[in-house]
Amino acid sequence: QVQLVESGGGLVQAGGSLRLSCVASGSISRFNTMGWYRQAPGNQRELVAQIGTLGSTNYADSVKGRFTISRDNAKNTVYLQMNSLKPEDTAVYYCNLNWGTSRYNYWGQGTQVTVSS
């Protein structure tokens, strides 16, 4: 059983920074993709950023230049450094881990990020 535990959300003023962390545990493939998605009220869940085991990254256009995703493979942990936060970044942020087929696709419980103007 794979579990993902997120931490680091909270309330911050516009222009501020937050760092999210997600620790994965269980039977995990050595080669995988870890990422962050977000969902604001009334909106669909959307990709924020993702990173492969070897370090390749992909970002949503809306966060490029402001957010940085990184990972520590030894700790099965992925991070999301969020700088220059905007009110439109307010959402529940979900950690995702996947590999191979759609059978291997796991989600964390979500952490709230609120950016006040």
ChimeraX attribute file (.defattr): number of C-alpha atoms within 10 A of each C-alpha:
attribute: neighborCount
match mode: 1-to-1
recipient: residues
	/A:1	7
	/A:2	14
	/A:3	16
	/A:4	21
	/A:5	17
	/A:6	21
	/A:7	17
	/A:8	15
	/A:9	18
	/A:10	14
	/A:11	14
	/A:12	18
	/A:13	14
	/A:14	17
	/A:15	14
	/A:16	14
	/A:17	17
	/A:18	18
	/A:19	16
	/A:20	21
	/A:21	21
	/A:22	25
	/A:23	18
	/A:24	22
	/A:25	13
	/A:26	10
	/A:27	9
	/A:28	16
	/A:29	13
	/A:30	10
	/A:31	13
	/A:32	15
	/A:33	21
	/A:34	28
	/A:35	26
	/A:36	26
	/A:37	19
	/A:38	22
	/A:39	19
	/A:40	16
	/A:41	9
	/A:42	6
	/A:43	9
	/A:44	9
	/A:45	15
	/A:46	14
	/A:47	17
	/A:48	24
	/A:49	23
	/A:50	25
	/A:51	21
	/A:52	19
	/A:53	16
	/A:54	11
	/A:55	14
	/A:56	10
	/A:57	16
	/A:58	16
	/A:59	18
	/A:60	13
	/A:61	9
	/A:62	11
	/A:63	17
	/A:64	12
	/A:65	11
	/A:66	13
	/A:67	20
	/A:68	19
	/A:69	23
	/A:70	20
	/A:71	22
	/A:72	12
	/A:73	14
	/A:74	6
	/A:75	10
	/A:76	17
	/A:77	18
	/A:78	25
	/A:79	23
	/A:80	22
	/A:81	15
	/A:82	20
	/A:83	17
	/A:84	15
	/A:85	23
	/A:86	20
	/A:87	15
	/A:88	13
	/A:89	21
	/A:90	20
	/A:91	21
	/A:92	18
	/A:93	26
	/A:94	25
	/A:95	29
	/A:96	22
	/A:97	25
	/A:98	19
	/A:99	17
	/A:100	11
	/A:101	7
	/A:102	8
	/A:103	8
	/A:104	13
	/A:105	14
	/A:106	17
	/A:107	20
	/A:108	19
	/A:109	14
	/A:110	22
	/A:111	20
	/A:112	18
	/A:113	22
	/A:114	20
	/A:115	21
	/A:116	16
	/A:117	11
